[in-house]
């Protein structure tokens, strides 16, 4: 403290009286002054007095000159050089180079990457000037993600970053010296997004079957599409494969409906595997897809169609059992009709259409096979040609028609009559 006194070595002069030591004088520094105490025998004892507080960081040494003079004529002097070494006291706290550090890093930086190195200086020396660094408060998850080197001040990444989990971290740091003086600073770490998430397509509801007569605009699926990235990396575009009778319709925000774009035809395509594709706006874009399996249900929209519009056959009369004639119950011809529908809608049964009264007594048609057989005897002299219609009916009531013509050929079965 100012006013402190430090005894100095006394000068010695062997002369006597006025020719002996008379006074001291100090020169060299404003921090110190000279005080002379009178001893019991009249001797003078010089003392160094601290006149102004010391600051080792401004001046670590002070060079002084002490001059002793006698009273002779001329006066003689003696000098002593005094070197004052100022010892350090811990009167300076560490000081960070910045009160706040700002860092921007992409989320895909590798573990071990040095994000920033903070620095603090302490004007003291030795242990008093040795600075160490620490987190002021260990906050989770910051203390688990970042590592602070206590000696160098380097902040490194010790766990992978994920922009979607956290896009900003505030670290409170402390720099302290060996004497427990400290300074604080903040580090603001901003994580920037990298396109590391593919779009996610979730099917919230979907039908597995749809009737082929469903009107355009019928909803077959409700989708939710999201991308955890941000900005362009999280902007998702959805599409369907070309050539399918479906289209995407945007609902609310990230919801989409898959609807029919036109009427379906089961007879052309009975099943669809509709692929929904989602791509984000990253560079390069990331993509994902989902498949909707859809079976088209049949409706009775197709009538039976005969293979021929007209069927014909020739039979000899007197179709009794014999080498040349067809016996009763024999097959005359077979008609065939097809129906493009499925199940009962496509199951065909055969019957007579509008026929003359005599036809059912002579011919019969099998409802399942379409076989036309004889059920009575044919007589050329009675009638030599039969024309009648057959009908094919499916399970939904739609019909198709054809015409059958049977010509009867003459046999010599009548003797001349006189």
Protein Blocks (a to p, Z undefined) as FASTA:
>chain_A
ZZiacdddddddfbghjlmcfbdcdehiakbccdddddfkopacdddddfbdcdfklomb
dcdddddddfbdcddddddddddddddddfbccddfbfbdcddddfkbcehiafbdcddd
dfbghjllmccdddfbacdfklmmpccdfklopacdfbdcdfklogcdcdddddddfkop
acddddddddddddfbccddddfbdcfbdcfkbcehiafbdcddddfbgcjllpccdddd
ehiacdcddfehjaccdddfbdcdfklpmcdcdddddddfbdcddddddddddddddddf
bccddfbfbdcddddehiacdfkbccehiafbdcddddfbghjllpccdddddddfklmm
mpccdfklopacdfbdcdfklogcdcdddddddfkopacddddddddddddfbccdZZ
